[in-house]
Amino acid sequence: MSAGVTPTLIVAPGRRARRRVFPSVARGVRLFVVLLLVATGLLLAAPSRAAAAGNEVGPSRVYFPQTGHYLANGFLDYWRHNGAITTFGYPVSEELKDAGSGLTVQYFERAVFEWHGDAPAGWQVQLRRLGALEMQGSPALKPIKAAGDDSCDVYAQTGHTLCNGFRDYWQDNGGLAIFGYPITQELQEKNPDDGKTYTVQYFERARFEYHPENPAGFKVELGRLGAAAAKQDKVSTAAIPKDADTPAYAPGLWYVPKPKTPADVTTPPPGAPSDEAKWIEVDLTHQYMRAWEYSTVYYGEYISSGVAEHPTPTGTFHIFEKLEKDDMTDGPAAPPDEYYYLPDVPWVMYFLEGGYALHGTYWHHNFGTPMSHGCVNMTIDGAHIVYDWAPIGTTVWVHY
């Protein structure tokens, strides 16, 4: 074990022990190289482990009264979808330009975000390697020789183990993407905030602390490396006033809207003949028809169009014949398993030669599902409404 300290193995209750070893090629040489990279801060940050929901609705900028700072746009998305307060804490600065790197950065209690605008999607927000910077030059970085067992995983990339409760926390809260590899063994360190000694372990971007006095589920805390970095870098953490247009942060500010149903549509889709005083839309994808007056829906209902073997043709057509009742059949030449004869079909509006019509339907009520031989099956009441409303020549636009 490193630094002559016998680490305390932290066991989270109720978790089954796992045994995993992460081997290395040319172990001795590779560990030496990786150790140098860790010490000099050259290992790359990992990308976000969760992208923002594409159809999510919510503010792009919020204010934190707890610290008096704002969080916005890409930094806000990353913070929310990768652990939020639990992992990063509150922002303790505004966005600012880092004098050394020229990058836009923001300091948090437990992290520093960097904006890499030229990086690929998913890599633009990266976390400063605060754990590695904190331990730079420490003998605790020296790799150890260890074999995996039921309590620990071995990371040959840095030559250190990750065990029990710390391992559970690492795996459950972002793992490699957020914290990086372990770069020390467990150590005993005095906490500068309360002067007490705790078991800790350093990772590339974090310090884990074991607080036995905390309730179950909260015994592992993250060190306030971001706040310490802000103090060291002489970054202003003074609170600034909240403006009237920006909401205070609350998780419930963001939500995914309920998907619209066909009945919710109030705007004609692209390509619609919305310059006409009256026109009928047949939406085959959603099995729904709408009667429009210019760009205003007059009436709509679910329909049943043609099945795959007898599809309803797509295109722009016009009503050329209207019948209050009509007998419908596919004729005596039809195969026995396809023959049908439907007398007195109500409110028939033919829009294409070959027997294609909108009409009332009395032989089924399964509207919303293709059921016909190509016609547009409507409810009897709905067909009556459209029949009375639509004159000969009314456009019928059928589309997917």
ABEGO torsion letter per residue (X at the ends): XBGGBBBBBBBBBGBBBBBBBBBBBGAAAAAAAAAAAAAAGABBBBBBABBBBAABBEBABBBBAAAGBBBBEAAAAAAAAAGEAAAAEBBABBBBBBAAAGBBBBBBAABBBBBBAABBBGAABBBBBAAAAAABGBAAABBBBBBBBAABBBBAAAGBBBBEAAAAAAAAAGEAAAAEBBABBBBBBBBAAAGBBBBBBBBAABBBBBBAABBBGAABBBBBAAAAAAAAAGBBABBBBBBAABBBBBAAABBBBBBBBAAABABBBBGBBAABABBBBBBAAAGBBBBBBEABBABBBBBBBBBAABBBBBEBBBBABBBABBBBBAEAABBAAABBBBBGBBGBBBABBGGBBBBBBAABAABGBBABAGBBBBBAAAAAAAAAABBBGBBBBBBX
